[in-house]
Amino acid sequence: MDKKGSNMDIYIFMEEHDDEYLKFEKVENKRSNRPDLHAFLLLDELVPGTSDMVCNSEHDEFWLDVNLDELAEVATEDQIIELMRCGVRCSEDSLCMFA
């Protein structure tokens, strides 16, 4: 994150800072008033892509098409917290959100 990290670093970091989850009101310099759209825009800035952001869904949860290793190399801890405040979570191998 501040240095080269791995997807497990993001997973562990998010677990350690779970008190920031869904605290969108604390996000400064909002790219959108919608938490999900803000997260998508931030992720696309950090790890640009050409496919749809939502790559899979099941019931009330969907997964994001973002390579965690690439994200870990460029994202700061503050940016990861910002994503958490938007409702982004991390499974052991991907980012996801609830609908």
C-alpha positions, 0 to 999 in steps of 0.5 A: 500500500504505502510500499509494494503490498499484496492482496493479503495485505489489503485483506488484513488491513481492511480487517484491522480497520473495519470500524471505517466500513460504511462511513461515507460521510467521512470521505473528503473530496467526494468524486460523487455523492453516491458511495458506490460510484465514488469507489468505482471512480477511485478504483479506476484511477488507481487500477485503470481497466477496460471491462465492466467494474462489476464482474460477478454477482450472487444474491445481494453481493457483487464482485469487482474486476480489480486486480488486488496485487496491482491495487496493493502496489499503488494504493495508500492506506488512506485510499483503502480506508476511503474504499471501505467507507464506500462499502468496499470489502475484501474477500481473500482474493477479490474486492466486493460490495453488497447491493 
